[in-house]
Amino acid sequence: MAKPSKKGPTKTVDIFCAGCSTLLFKYRKGGKGALIKSFKDRISQDYTLEPCICPKCHKAFARETLIRGLPAYKFIGGKVWFK
Ligand SMILES: [Zn+2]
C-alpha cells in the first residue's frame, strides 16, 4: 500500500452504501461530525464504477457539485454511512 500523504487530513474513513453496505470510498476526512460532502481530491480510493452510483445496488448515493470551486460529491441524505 502507498504511504499516506503528508498533506491534508490523514485520518481515513470508509464510506459505505446505506442500502447494501458496499464500500464506496476511502476518504481523508477533515474535522469531525456528519459526512455531508466529500472533495474528490481527498478520496484516496474510489471503488465506484460510475460517479455517484453504488456498484452493487446501482442506486445514486451522491451528486457531483462544486464547493468553493473544487469538485466534490454531495451525499444524498441517508444513502451512506461511514466508520
Ligand atoms: Zn448499494
PDB file of the backbone (N, CA, C, O) and the ligand in Angstrom, with CONECT records:
HET     ZN  A 101       1
ATOM      1  N   MET A   1       0.840  -1.199   0.000  1.00  0.00           N
ATOM      2  CA  MET A   1       0.000   0.000   0.000  1.00  0.00           C
ATOM      3  C   MET A   1       0.874   1.247   0.000  1.00  0.00           C
ATOM      4  O   MET A   1       1.985   1.246   0.530  1.00  0.00           O
ATOM      5  N   ALA A   2       0.353   2.306  -0.602  1.00  0.00           N
ATOM      6  CA  ALA A   2       1.078   3.573  -0.644  1.00  0.00           C
ATOM      7  C   ALA A   2       1.107   4.193   0.746  1.00  0.00           C
ATOM      8  O   ALA A   2       0.211   3.991   1.565  1.00  0.00           O
ATOM      9  N   LYS A   3       2.151   4.941   0.974  1.00  0.00           N
ATOM     10  CA  LYS A   3       2.226   5.666   2.245  1.00  0.00           C
ATOM     11  C   LYS A   3       1.210   6.811   2.248  1.00  0.00           C
ATOM     12  O   LYS A   3       0.942   7.409   1.206  1.00  0.00           O
ATOM     13  N   PRO A   4       0.652   7.110   3.406  1.00  0.00           N
ATOM     14  CA  PRO A   4      -0.327   8.204   3.446  1.00  0.00           C
ATOM     15  C   PRO A   4       0.325   9.534   3.097  1.00  0.00           C
ATOM     16  O   PRO A   4       1.484   9.776   3.434  1.00  0.00           O
ATOM     17  N   SER A   5      -0.411  10.371   2.435  1.00  0.00           N
ATOM     18  CA  SER A   5       0.083  11.697   2.090  1.00  0.00           C
ATOM     19  C   SER A   5       0.289  12.522   3.345  1.00  0.00           C
ATOM     20  O   SER A   5      -0.441  12.384   4.327  1.00  0.00           O
ATOM     21  N   LYS A   6       1.291  13.380   3.298  1.00  0.00           N
ATOM     22  CA  LYS A   6       1.514  14.272   4.439  1.00  0.00           C
ATOM     23  C   LYS A   6       0.615  15.502   4.364  1.00  0.00           C
ATOM     24  O   LYS A   6       0.473  16.243   5.337  1.00  0.00           O
ATOM     25  N   LYS A   7       0.025  15.704   3.220  1.00  0.00           N
ATOM     26  CA  LYS A   7      -0.821  16.881   3.042  1.00  0.00           C
ATOM     27  C   LYS A   7      -2.253  16.565   3.447  1.00  0.00           C
ATOM     28  O   LYS A   7      -2.756  15.470   3.194  1.00  0.00           O
ATOM     29  N   GLY A   8      -2.895  17.528   4.074  1.00  0.00           N
ATOM     30  CA  GLY A   8      -4.313  17.401   4.372  1.00  0.00           C
ATOM     31  C   GLY A   8      -4.573  16.430   5.497  1.00  0.00           C
ATOM     32  O   GLY A   8      -3.640  15.922   6.119  1.00  0.00           O
ATOM     33  N   PRO A   9      -5.843  16.171   5.759  1.00  0.00           N
ATOM     34  CA  PRO A   9      -6.194  15.271   6.854  1.00  0.00           C
ATOM     35  C   PRO A   9      -5.620  13.882   6.587  1.00  0.00           C
ATOM     36  O   PRO A   9      -5.610  13.412   5.449  1.00  0.00           O
ATOM     37  N   THR A  10      -5.145  13.236   7.640  1.00  0.00           N
ATOM     38  CA  THR A  10      -4.554  11.918   7.463  1.00  0.00           C
ATOM     39  C   THR A  10      -5.477  10.804   7.923  1.00  0.00           C
ATOM     40  O   THR A  10      -5.252   9.633   7.616  1.00  0.00           O
ATOM     41  N   LYS A  11      -6.514  11.170   8.657  1.00  0.00           N
ATOM     42  CA  LYS A  11      -7.442  10.145   9.123  1.00  0.00           C
ATOM     43  C   LYS A  11      -8.330   9.724   7.953  1.00  0.00           C
ATOM     44  O   LYS A  11      -8.955  10.557   7.296  1.00  0.00           O
ATOM     45  N   THR A  12      -8.372   8.428   7.711  1.00  0.00           N
ATOM     46  CA  THR A  12      -9.164   7.933   6.597  1.00  0.00           C
ATOM     47  C   THR A  12     -10.394   7.227   7.135  1.00  0.00           C
ATOM     48  O   THR A  12     -10.306   6.423   8.063  1.00  0.00           O
ATOM     49  N   VAL A  13     -11.532   7.530   6.551  1.00  0.00           N
ATOM     50  CA  VAL A  13     -12.753   6.823   6.901  1.00  0.00           C
ATOM     51  C   VAL A  13     -13.206   6.012   5.685  1.00  0.00           C
ATOM     52  O   VAL A  13     -12.932   6.368   4.539  1.00  0.00           O
ATOM     53  N   ASP A  14     -13.901   4.919   5.968  1.00  0.00           N
ATOM     54  CA  ASP A  14     -14.500   4.107   4.917  1.00  0.00           C
ATOM     55  C   ASP A  14     -15.956   4.526   4.775  1.00  0.00           C
ATOM     56  O   ASP A  14     -16.685   4.602   5.763  1.00  0.00           O
ATOM     57  N   ILE A  15     -16.372   4.794   3.555  1.00  0.00           N
ATOM     58  CA  ILE A  15     -17.734   5.238   3.290  1.00  0.00           C
ATOM     59  C   ILE A  15     -18.475   4.115   2.567  1.00  0.00           C
ATOM     60  O   ILE A  15     -18.014   3.597   1.550  1.00  0.00           O
ATOM     61  N   PHE A  16     -19.634   3.752   3.117  1.00  0.00           N
ATOM     62  CA  PHE A  16     -20.388   2.606   2.626  1.00  0.00           C
ATOM     63  C   PHE A  16     -21.759   3.033   2.111  1.00  0.00           C
ATOM     64  O   PHE A  16     -22.320   4.035   2.555  1.00  0.00           O
ATOM     65  N   CYS A  17     -22.286   2.257   1.172  1.00  0.00           N
ATOM     66  CA  CYS A  17     -23.666   2.408   0.726  1.00  0.00           C
ATOM     67  C   CYS A  17     -24.600   1.996   1.863  1.00  0.00           C
ATOM     68  O   CYS A  17     -24.433   0.932   2.459  1.00  0.00           O
ATOM     69  N   ALA A  18     -25.591   2.854   2.161  1.00  0.00           N
ATOM     70  CA  ALA A  18     -26.527   2.536   3.243  1.00  0.00           C
ATOM     71  C   ALA A  18     -27.463   1.394   2.858  1.00  0.00           C
ATOM     72  O   ALA A  18     -27.991   0.702   3.728  1.00  0.00           O
ATOM     73  N   GLY A  19     -27.666   1.197   1.574  1.00  0.00           N
ATOM     74  CA  GLY A  19     -28.599   0.165   1.134  1.00  0.00           C
ATOM     75  C   GLY A  19     -28.014  -1.235   1.173  1.00  0.00           C
ATOM     76  O   GLY A  19     -28.705  -2.176   1.565  1.00  0.00           O
ATOM     77  N   CYS A  20     -26.753  -1.396   0.775  1.00  0.00           N
ATOM     78  CA  CYS A  20     -26.192  -2.755   0.658  1.00  0.00           C
ATOM     79  C   CYS A  20     -24.832  -2.885   1.330  1.00  0.00           C
ATOM     80  O   CYS A  20     -24.199  -3.935   1.223  1.00  0.00           O
ATOM     81  N   SER A  21     -24.364  -1.839   2.026  1.00  0.00           N
ATOM     82  CA  SER A  21     -23.109  -1.869   2.777  1.00  0.00           C
ATOM     83  C   SER A  21     -21.877  -2.151   1.920  1.00  0.00           C
ATOM     84  O   SER A  21     -20.876  -2.665   2.420  1.00  0.00           O
ATOM     85  N   THR A  22     -21.946  -1.821   0.650  1.00  0.00           N
ATOM     86  CA  THR A  22     -20.768  -1.926  -0.203  1.00  0.00           C
ATOM     87  C   THR A  22     -19.840  -0.746   0.065  1.00  0.00           C
ATOM     88  O   THR A  22     -20.283   0.392   0.222  1.00  0.00           O
ATOM     89  N   LEU A  23     -18.541  -1.043   0.113  1.00  0.00           N
ATOM     90  CA  LEU A  23     -17.559   0.024   0.302  1.00  0.00           C
ATOM     91  C   LEU A  23     -17.499   0.875  -0.961  1.00  0.00           C
ATOM     92  O   LEU A  23     -17.316   0.356  -2.062  1.00  0.00           O
ATOM     93  N   LEU A  24     -17.655   2.179  -0.793  1.00  0.00           N
ATOM     94  CA  LEU A  24     -17.677   3.109  -1.930  1.00  0.00           C
ATOM     95  C   LEU A  24     -16.388   3.910  -2.044  1.00  0.00           C
ATOM     96  O   LEU A  24     -15.790   3.991  -3.118  1.00  0.00           O
ATOM     97  N   PHE A  25     -15.964   4.500  -0.932  1.00  0.00           N
ATOM     98  CA  PHE A  25     -14.766   5.336  -0.942  1.00  0.00           C
ATOM     99  C   PHE A  25     -13.955   5.106   0.314  1.00  0.00           C
ATOM    100  O   PHE A  25     -14.489   4.754   1.366  1.00  0.00           O
ATOM    101  N   LYS A  26     -12.645   5.314   0.183  1.00  0.00           N
ATOM    102  CA  LYS A  26     -11.817   5.632   1.343  1.00  0.00           C
ATOM    103  C   LYS A  26     -11.547   7.125   1.243  1.00  0.00           C
ATOM    104  O   LYS A  26     -11.127   7.616   0.196  1.00  0.00           O
ATOM    105  N   TYR A  27     -11.786   7.839   2.323  1.00  0.00           N
ATOM    106  CA  TYR A  27     -11.812   9.299   2.254  1.00  0.00           C
ATOM    107  C   TYR A  27     -11.035   9.897   3.413  1.00  0.00           C
ATOM    108  O   TYR A  27     -11.188   9.492   4.565  1.00  0.00           O
ATOM    109  N   ARG A  28     -10.193  10.874   3.079  1.00  0.00           N
ATOM    110  CA  ARG A  28      -9.449  11.581   4.132  1.00  0.00           C
ATOM    111  C   ARG A  28     -10.339  12.697   4.662  1.00  0.00           C
ATOM    112  O   ARG A  28     -10.419  13.784   4.090  1.00  0.00           O
ATOM    113  N   LYS A  29     -10.986  12.403   5.741  1.00  0.00           N
ATOM    114  CA  LYS A  29     -11.993  13.312   6.287  1.00  0.00           C
ATOM    115  C   LYS A  29     -11.349  14.280   7.259  1.00  0.00           C
ATOM    116  O   LYS A  29     -10.619  13.874   8.163  1.00  0.00           O
ATOM    117  N   GLY A  30     -11.623  15.566   7.069  1.00  0.00           N
ATOM    118  CA  GLY A  30     -11.130  16.584   7.994  1.00  0.00           C
ATOM    119  C   GLY A  30     -12.175  16.894   9.043  1.00  0.00           C
ATOM    120  O   GLY A  30     -13.372  16.902   8.759  1.00  0.00           O
ATOM    121  N   GLY A  31     -11.721  17.148  10.245  1.00  0.00           N
ATOM    122  CA  GLY A  31     -12.645  17.529  11.307  1.00  0.00           C
ATOM    123  C   GLY A  31     -13.518  16.370  11.729  1.00  0.00           C
ATOM    124  O   GLY A  31     -13.279  15.217  11.368  1.00  0.00           O
ATOM    125  N   LYS A  32     -14.530  16.699  12.499  1.00  0.00           N
ATOM    126  CA  LYS A  32     -15.431  15.655  12.961  1.00  0.00           C
ATOM    127  C   LYS A  32     -16.863  16.082  12.662  1.00  0.00           C
ATOM    128  O   LYS A  32     -17.121  17.212  12.249  1.00  0.00           O
ATOM    129  N   GLY A  33     -17.761  15.173  12.875  1.00  0.00           N
ATOM    130  CA  GLY A  33     -19.148  15.500  12.616  1.00  0.00           C
ATOM    131  C   GLY A  33     -19.677  14.766  11.408  1.00  0.00           C
ATOM    132  O   GLY A  33     -19.051  13.837  10.896  1.00  0.00           O
ATOM    133  N   ALA A  34     -20.827  15.194  10.967  1.00  0.00           N
ATOM    134  CA  ALA A  34     -21.540  14.479   9.917  1.00  0.00           C
ATOM    135  C   ALA A  34     -20.787  14.546   8.599  1.00  0.00           C
ATOM    136  O   ALA A  34     -20.046  15.490   8.324  1.00  0.00           O
ATOM    137  N   LEU A  35     -20.998  13.530   7.806  1.00  0.00           N
ATOM    138  CA  LEU A  35     -20.409  13.472   6.481  1.00  0.00           C
ATOM    139  C   LEU A  35     -21.476  13.909   5.481  1.00  0.00           C
ATOM    140  O   LEU A  35     -22.418  13.171   5.196  1.00  0.00           O
ATOM    141  N   ILE A  36     -21.311  15.118   4.956  1.00  0.00           N
ATOM    142  CA  ILE A  36     -22.314  15.681   4.056  1.00  0.00           C
ATOM    143  C   ILE A  36     -21.779  15.746   2.638  1.00  0.00           C
ATOM    144  O   ILE A  36     -22.510  15.562   1.665  1.00  0.00           O
ATOM    145  N   LYS A  37     -20.477  16.014   2.547  1.00  0.00           N
ATOM    146  CA  LYS A  37     -19.866  16.169   1.231  1.00  0.00           C
ATOM    147  C   LYS A  37     -18.461  15.603   1.271  1.00  0.00           C
ATOM    148  O   LYS A  37     -17.890  15.396   2.342  1.00  0.00           O
ATOM    149  N   SER A  38     -17.905  15.353   0.086  1.00  0.00           N
ATOM    150  CA  SER A  38     -16.517  14.920   0.033  1.00  0.00           C
ATOM    151  C   SER A  38     -15.852  15.574  -1.163  1.00  0.00           C
ATOM    152  O   SER A  38     -16.392  15.587  -2.269  1.00  0.00           O
ATOM    153  N   PHE A  39     -14.671  16.115  -0.919  1.00  0.00           N
ATOM    154  CA  PHE A  39     -13.903  16.675  -2.017  1.00  0.00           C
ATOM    155  C   PHE A  39     -13.224  15.524  -2.766  1.00  0.00           C
ATOM    156  O   PHE A  39     -12.662  14.609  -2.164  1.00  0.00           O
ATOM    157  N   LYS A  40     -13.296  15.603  -4.096  1.00  0.00           N
ATOM    158  CA  LYS A  40     -12.780  14.480  -4.890  1.00  0.00           C
ATOM    159  C   LYS A  40     -11.288  14.245  -4.664  1.00  0.00           C
ATOM    160  O   LYS A  40     -10.824  13.105  -4.696  1.00  0.00           O
ATOM    161  N   ASP A  41     -10.536  15.327  -4.435  1.00  0.00           N
ATOM    162  CA  ASP A  41      -9.095  15.109  -4.277  1.00  0.00           C
ATOM    163  C   ASP A  41      -8.724  14.545  -2.913  1.00  0.00           C
ATOM    164  O   ASP A  41      -7.554  14.256  -2.663  1.00  0.00           O
ATOM    165  N   ARG A  42      -9.702  14.384  -2.030  1.00  0.00           N
ATOM    166  CA  ARG A  42      -9.428  13.730  -0.743  1.00  0.00           C
ATOM    167  C   ARG A  42      -9.864  12.267  -0.736  1.00  0.00           C
ATOM    168  O   ARG A  42      -9.667  11.568   0.258  1.00  0.00           O
ATOM    169  N   ILE A  43     -10.444  11.808  -1.818  1.00  0.00           N
ATOM    170  CA  ILE A  43     -10.826  10.399  -1.891  1.00  0.00           C
ATOM    171  C   ILE A  43      -9.568   9.606  -2.228  1.00  0.00           C
ATOM    172  O   ILE A  43      -9.008   9.754  -3.314  1.00  0.00           O
ATOM    173  N   SER A  44      -9.128   8.768  -1.299  1.00  0.00           N
ATOM    174  CA  SER A  44      -7.873   8.060  -1.530  1.00  0.00           C
ATOM    175  C   SER A  44      -8.095   6.764  -2.304  1.00  0.00           C
ATOM    176  O   SER A  44      -7.189   6.299  -2.996  1.00  0.00           O
ATOM    177  N   GLN A  45      -9.280   6.176  -2.198  1.00  0.00           N
ATOM    178  CA  GLN A  45      -9.624   5.003  -3.000  1.00  0.00           C
ATOM    179  C   GLN A  45     -11.074   5.164  -3.439  1.00  0.00           C
ATOM    180  O   GLN A  45     -11.941   5.488  -2.627  1.00  0.00           O
ATOM    181  N   ASP A  46     -11.330   4.942  -4.695  1.00  0.00           N
ATOM    182  CA  ASP A  46     -12.689   5.064  -5.227  1.00  0.00           C
ATOM    183  C   ASP A  46     -13.086   3.702  -5.784  1.00  0.00           C
ATOM    184  O   ASP A  46     -12.498   3.224  -6.754  1.00  0.00           O
ATOM    185  N   TYR A  47     -14.082   3.085  -5.167  1.00  0.00           N
ATOM    186  CA  TYR A  47     -14.496   1.742  -5.569  1.00  0.00           C
ATOM    187  C   TYR A  47     -15.706   1.772  -6.505  1.00  0.00           C
ATOM    188  O   TYR A  47     -16.191   0.718  -6.916  1.00  0.00           O
ATOM    189  N   THR A  48     -16.193   2.956  -6.844  1.00  0.00           N
ATOM    190  CA  THR A  48     -17.360   3.028  -7.715  1.00  0.00           C
ATOM    191  C   THR A  48     -16.943   2.853  -9.177  1.00  0.00           C
ATOM    192  O   THR A  48     -15.801   3.128  -9.544  1.00  0.00           O
ATOM    193  N   LEU A  49     -17.856   2.406  -9.979  1.00  0.00           N
ATOM    194  CA  LEU A  49     -17.618   2.234 -11.409  1.00  0.00           C
ATOM    195  C   LEU A  49     -18.168   3.414 -12.194  1.00  0.00           C
ATOM    196  O   LEU A  49     -17.607   3.792 -13.222  1.00  0.00           O
ATOM    197  N   GLU A  50     -19.251   3.994 -11.722  1.00  0.00           N
ATOM    198  CA  GLU A  50     -19.816   5.206 -12.309  1.00  0.00           C
ATOM    199  C   GLU A  50     -19.893   6.235 -11.185  1.00  0.00           C
ATOM    200  O   GLU A  50     -20.145   5.872 -10.036  1.00  0.00           O
ATOM    201  N   PRO A  51     -19.678   7.521 -11.501  1.00  0.00           N
ATOM    202  CA  PRO A  51     -19.731   8.539 -10.449  1.00  0.00           C
ATOM    203  C   PRO A  51     -21.083   8.542  -9.739  1.00  0.00           C
ATOM    204  O   PRO A  51     -22.138   8.542 -10.374  1.00  0.00           O
ATOM    205  N   CYS A  52     -21.024   8.544  -8.422  1.00  0.00           N
ATOM    206  CA  CYS A  52     -22.217   8.699  -7.572  1.00  0.00           C
ATOM    207  C   CYS A  52     -23.163   7.505  -7.584  1.00  0.00           C
ATOM    208  O   CYS A  52     -24.260   7.593  -7.032  1.00  0.00           O
ATOM    209  N   ILE A  53     -22.771   6.397  -8.196  1.00  0.00           N
ATOM    210  CA  ILE A  53     -23.654   5.235  -8.282  1.00  0.00           C
ATOM    211  C   ILE A  53     -23.010   4.072  -7.539  1.00  0.00           C
ATOM    212  O   ILE A  53     -21.846   3.748  -7.774  1.00  0.00           O
ATOM    213  N   CYS A  54     -23.774   3.440  -6.636  1.00  0.00           N
ATOM    214  CA  CYS A  54     -23.273   2.251  -5.952  1.00  0.00           C
ATOM    215  C   CYS A  54     -23.034   1.141  -6.975  1.00  0.00           C
ATOM    216  O   CYS A  54     -23.923   0.842  -7.772  1.00  0.00           O
ATOM    217  N   PRO A  55     -21.835   0.519  -6.965  1.00  0.00           N
ATOM    218  CA  PRO A  55     -21.549  -0.513  -7.972  1.00  0.00           C
ATOM    219  C   PRO A  55     -22.343  -1.792  -7.763  1.00  0.00           C
ATOM    220  O   PRO A  55     -22.432  -2.616  -8.673  1.00  0.00           O
ATOM    221  N   LYS A  56     -22.922  -1.973  -6.579  1.00  0.00           N
ATOM    222  CA  LYS A  56     -23.649  -3.215  -6.310  1.00  0.00           C
ATOM    223  C   LYS A  56     -25.155  -3.066  -6.509  1.00  0.00           C
ATOM    224  O   LYS A  56     -25.765  -3.846  -7.240  1.00  0.00           O
ATOM    225  N   CYS A  57     -25.758  -2.064  -5.860  1.00  0.00           N
ATOM    226  CA  CYS A  57     -27.215  -1.938  -5.976  1.00  0.00           C
ATOM    227  C   CYS A  57     -27.633  -0.855  -6.967  1.00  0.00           C
ATOM    228  O   CYS A  57     -28.826  -0.642  -7.184  1.00  0.00           O
ATOM    229  N   HIS A  58     -26.659  -0.168  -7.570  1.00  0.00           N
ATOM    230  CA  HIS A  58     -26.912   0.775  -8.676  1.00  0.00           C
ATOM    231  C   HIS A  58     -27.824   1.920  -8.281  1.00  0.00           C
ATOM    232  O   HIS A  58     -28.549   2.464  -9.113  1.00  0.00           O
ATOM    233  N   LYS A  59     -27.784   2.282  -7.007  1.00  0.00           N
ATOM    234  CA  LYS A  59     -28.551   3.441  -6.575  1.00  0.00           C
ATOM    235  C   LYS A  59     -27.628   4.647  -6.462  1.00  0.00           C
ATOM    236  O   LYS A  59     -26.461   4.518  -6.094  1.00  0.00           O
ATOM    237  N   ALA A  60     -28.160   5.809  -6.779  1.00  0.00           N
ATOM    238  CA  ALA A  60     -27.375   7.042  -6.619  1.00  0.00           C
ATOM    239  C   ALA A  60     -27.233   7.353  -5.141  1.00  0.00           C
ATOM    240  O   ALA A  60     -28.213   7.322  -4.397  1.00  0.00           O
ATOM    241  N   PHE A  61     -26.019   7.652  -4.719  1.00  0.00           N
ATOM    242  CA  PHE A  61     -25.810   7.985  -3.304  1.00  0.00           C
ATOM    243  C   PHE A  61     -25.306   9.414  -3.130  1.00  0.00           C
ATOM    244  O   PHE A  61     -25.200   9.889  -1.999  1.00  0.00           O
ATOM    245  N   ALA A  62     -24.995  10.107  -4.218  1.00  0.00           N
ATOM    246  CA  ALA A  62     -24.439  11.455  -4.121  1.00  0.00           C
ATOM    247  C   ALA A  62     -24.692  12.196  -5.429  1.00  0.00           C
ATOM    248  O   ALA A  62     -25.122  11.616  -6.426  1.00  0.00           O
ATOM    249  N   ARG A  63     -24.414  13.487  -5.391  1.00  0.00           N
ATOM    250  CA  ARG A  63     -24.470  14.301  -6.603  1.00  0.00           C
ATOM    251  C   ARG A  63     -23.145  15.030  -6.749  1.00  0.00           C
ATOM    252  O   ARG A  63     -22.534  15.447  -5.765  1.00  0.00           O
ATOM    253  N   GLU A  64     -22.715  15.176  -8.000  1.00  0.00           N
ATOM    254  CA  GLU A  64     -21.493  15.939  -8.245  1.00  0.00           C
ATOM    255  C   GLU A  64     -21.808  17.421  -8.111  1.00  0.00           C
ATOM    256  O   GLU A  64     -22.851  17.895  -8.561  1.00  0.00           O
ATOM    257  N   THR A  65     -20.893  18.136  -7.487  1.00  0.00           N
ATOM    258  CA  THR A  65     -21.108  19.556  -7.273  1.00  0.00           C
ATOM    259  C   THR A  65     -19.766  20.256  -7.185  1.00  0.00           C
ATOM    260  O   THR A  65     -18.717  19.614  -7.231  1.00  0.00           O
ATOM    261  N   LEU A  66     -19.801  21.559  -7.060  1.00  0.00           N
ATOM    262  CA  LEU A  66     -18.598  22.335  -6.806  1.00  0.00           C
ATOM    263  C   LEU A  66     -18.757  23.023  -5.460  1.00  0.00           C
ATOM    264  O   LEU A  66     -19.777  23.661  -5.201  1.00  0.00           O
ATOM    265  N   ILE A  67     -17.754  22.895  -4.607  1.00  0.00           N
ATOM    266  CA  ILE A  67     -17.763  23.582  -3.322  1.00  0.00           C
ATOM    267  C   ILE A  67     -16.553  24.504  -3.310  1.00  0.00           C
ATOM    268  O   ILE A  67     -15.411  24.049  -3.373  1.00  0.00           O
ATOM    269  N   ARG A  68     -16.814  25.793  -3.228  1.00  0.00           N
ATOM    270  CA  ARG A  68     -15.757  26.809  -3.313  1.00  0.00           C
ATOM    271  C   ARG A  68     -14.852  26.534  -4.514  1.00  0.00           C
ATOM    272  O   ARG A  68     -13.630  26.653  -4.423  1.00  0.00           O
ATOM    273  N   GLY A  69     -15.463  26.165  -5.635  1.00  0.00           N
ATOM    274  CA  GLY A  69     -14.711  25.970  -6.871  1.00  0.00           C
ATOM    275  C   GLY A  69     -14.023  24.629  -7.003  1.00  0.00           C
ATOM    276  O   GLY A  69     -13.385  24.362  -8.022  1.00  0.00           O
ATOM    277  N   LEU A  70     -14.139  23.767  -5.982  1.00  0.00           N
ATOM    278  CA  LEU A  70     -13.483  22.464  -6.028  1.00  0.00           C
ATOM    279  C   LEU A  70     -14.503  21.379  -6.327  1.00  0.00           C
ATOM    280  O   LEU A  70     -15.598  21.390  -5.763  1.00  0.00           O
ATOM    281  N   PRO A  71     -14.162  20.440  -7.206  1.00  0.00           N
ATOM    282  CA  PRO A  71     -15.096  19.341  -7.495  1.00  0.00           C
ATOM    283  C   PRO A  71     -15.317  18.470  -6.271  1.00  0.00           C
ATOM    284  O   PRO A  71     -14.371  18.103  -5.575  1.00  0.00           O
ATOM    285  N   ALA A  72     -16.561  18.149  -6.022  1.00  0.00           N
ATOM    286  CA  ALA A  72     -16.901  17.409  -4.806  1.00  0.00           C
ATOM    287  C   ALA A  72     -18.151  16.580  -5.053  1.00  0.00           C
ATOM    288  O   ALA A  72     -18.881  16.789  -6.023  1.00  0.00           O
ATOM    289  N   TYR A  73     -18.377  15.635  -4.152  1.00  0.00           N
ATOM    290  CA  TYR A  73     -19.632  14.898  -4.127  1.00  0.00           C
ATOM    291  C   TYR A  73     -20.419  15.347  -2.913  1.00  0.00           C
ATOM    292  O   TYR A  73     -19.889  15.438  -1.806  1.00  0.00           O
ATOM    293  N   LYS A  74     -21.677  15.622  -3.135  1.00  0.00           N
ATOM    294  CA  LYS A  74     -22.569  15.924  -2.015  1.00  0.00           C
ATOM    295  C   LYS A  74     -23.433  14.694  -1.796  1.00  0.00           C
ATOM    296  O   LYS A  74     -24.162  14.269  -2.693  1.00  0.00           O
ATOM    297  N   PHE A  75     -23.350  14.126  -0.606  1.00  0.00           N
ATOM    298  CA  PHE A  75     -24.078  12.888  -0.348  1.00  0.00           C
ATOM    299  C   PHE A  75     -25.571  13.148  -0.185  1.00  0.00           C
ATOM    300  O   PHE A  75     -25.984  14.161   0.381  1.00  0.00           O
ATOM    301  N   ILE A  76     -26.355  12.232  -0.682  1.00  0.00           N
ATOM    302  CA  ILE A  76     -27.810  12.302  -0.519  1.00  0.00           C
ATOM    303  C   ILE A  76     -28.120  11.784   0.882  1.00  0.00           C
ATOM    304  O   ILE A  76     -27.610  10.743   1.297  1.00  0.00           O
ATOM    305  N   GLY A  77     -28.952  12.516   1.597  1.00  0.00           N
ATOM    306  CA  GLY A  77     -29.224  12.191   2.994  1.00  0.00           C
ATOM    307  C   GLY A  77     -29.632  10.742   3.180  1.00  0.00           C
ATOM    308  O   GLY A  77     -30.526  10.242   2.497  1.00  0.00           O
ATOM    309  N   GLY A  78     -28.960  10.067   4.121  1.00  0.00           N
ATOM    310  CA  GLY A  78     -29.325   8.697   4.483  1.00  0.00           C
ATOM    311  C   GLY A  78     -28.846   7.624   3.521  1.00  0.00           C
ATOM    312  O   GLY A  78     -29.170   6.453   3.714  1.00  0.00           O
ATOM    313  N   LYS A  79     -28.078   7.985   2.479  1.00  0.00           N
ATOM    314  CA  LYS A  79     -27.668   6.992   1.488  1.00  0.00           C
ATOM    315  C   LYS A  79     -26.306   6.377   1.788  1.00  0.00           C
ATOM    316  O   LYS A  79     -25.946   5.356   1.204  1.00  0.00           O
ATOM    317  N   VAL A  80     -25.561   6.980   2.679  1.00  0.00           N
ATOM    318  CA  VAL A  80     -24.241   6.439   3.015  1.00  0.00           C
ATOM    319  C   VAL A  80     -24.053   6.442   4.520  1.00  0.00           C
ATOM    320  O   VAL A  80     -24.729   7.163   5.254  1.00  0.00           O
ATOM    321  N   TRP A  81     -23.106   5.607   4.963  1.00  0.00           N
ATOM    322  CA  TRP A  81     -22.653   5.676   6.341  1.00  0.00           C
ATOM    323  C   TRP A  81     -21.144   5.496   6.315  1.00  0.00           C
ATOM    324  O   TRP A  81     -20.592   5.034   5.317  1.00  0.00           O
ATOM    325  N   PHE A  82     -20.477   5.854   7.397  1.00  0.00           N
ATOM    326  CA  PHE A  82     -19.018   5.750   7.404  1.00  0.00           C
ATOM    327  C   PHE A  82     -18.546   5.305   8.780  1.00  0.00           C
ATOM    328  O   PHE A  82     -19.264   5.422   9.774  1.00  0.00           O
ATOM    329  N   LYS A  83     -17.337   4.798   8.811  1.00  0.00           N
ATOM    330  CA  LYS A  83     -16.727   4.454  10.087  1.00  0.00           C
ATOM    331  C   LYS A  83     -15.218   4.672   9.993  1.00  0.00           C
ATOM    332  O   LYS A  83     -14.500   4.441  10.965  1.00  0.00           O
TER     333      LYS A  83
HETATM  334 ZN    ZN A 101     -25.505  -0.175  -2.638  1.00  0.00          ZN2+
END
